[in-house]
């Protein structure tokens, strides 16, 4: 008997629920730029767990996390502590507001490209 069956089933249900509850900005960024290796051939995953933190999008190869935050000021303070923990683990974290993604999509994708180029350059120096 597979002891992980219930845990895997619960995780799949949880992941499915998260995917169906995407905001407009998350959906736009996922389908418009990150899905299917559209950003330089890098694979992004959505709604991924890093330690105990749920992140919106992650590229594991580059250690790049992209977060879409609500426009509410209280959500910004919650992000700060979590970002410090993620940076200590070696991740670069980019934040965009929901309205930035919707109204300035090209600017957002350019900033993601800049981060990819920066991180890709660092990887080439290290390797």
N, C-alpha and C positions, 0 to 999 in steps of 0.2 A: 504494500500500500504506500502510495506517495504521501509523505507527511506534509509536503509543501502544497498539496493540491488546494486546500482551502485558502491558504495565504495567497497563492497565485491567482485563484479565482477572485478573491476579494480585491487584490490589486488591479486585476483587469477591469472589474466593475468600477472601481474608484477612478481608474484612468479614463475609462469610457465616459463617466460622468463629468470629469474635468474637461474632456475634449468637447463635449456637447454644450458646455457652459462658457465657451469662449466669448470674450468681448469683441466688439466690432474691430477694434485696433489689432487685437491678437489674431483674429481671423484674416484680416487684410495683410498683416506682416507675414503670417505663415504661408498663405496661398500665393501672395504676390512676390515674395522674396526668398523665403527660407526653405520651403518644401522642395524636395526633389533635387537637392544639391545645386540650386540656382546661384548661390553665392560662392563663386570660385571653385565649385566642385566639393565644397565642404558640407558634410551632413550635419544638419541640425535636428535636434529632438525637441519636442514640445512637452510642457508639463512634466518635468523630470525632477526626481528627488536627488538632492545632493545633501548628504548627511540627513538632517531633519528638515531641511529647507526645500520647499517646492519652488522651482524656478520656471519661468514661462518658456524660455528657449535656451538651449545649450548646444554648443559645438564641443564635443569631448576632445577632439583632436587638437583644438586650439585653446582649450580651457577658457572659452568665451561664453558668458551668460548674458542674455538680453532679457530685460524686464520691462513690461508695460505697466505703468503705475497709473492709478486713478488721479484725477486732478485735485484730490482732497489733501490739504496740508497734513492731516494726521497720518496719512499713509506714508508720507515721506520720512517721518521720524522712526516708524517701525522698520523701514528699509535700511536705515543707517547701521544698526547693530548687526543685522543679518549680512549686509555687504561686507562689513569688517571681517566677519567669520569666513565668508566665501573668499575674500582676498587673501586671508591667511592660508587658505588651502591652495592658493595659486591661481585663482580664477580672476579674469578681468570681467567687470560687471558694467554693462551699459544700461542706462535707464532712458526710457522715452515715455512721455505722457500719452494717454489715449488720444488726445486731440492732436499731438504732434504727428502721430502715425497716420491719422486720418487726413489731416490738412496739409502736412508737409512730408508726404511719403518719400519723395525723391531725396530730400535732405536726410531723412532717417536712414535710407538705404546707403547713401554716400558715407555716413558716419560709420555704419557697419562695415562697409568696404575698407574704410581707413583703419578700423580696428583689426580686420583680417590681415591687411597688408603689414601692419605693425607687428602683430603676433606671428605672422608667417616669417617675417624678417628675423625676429628673435629666435625662432625655431631653427632657421638656417645657420645662425651664428653659433647656437648651442651644439647642433649636431655636427 
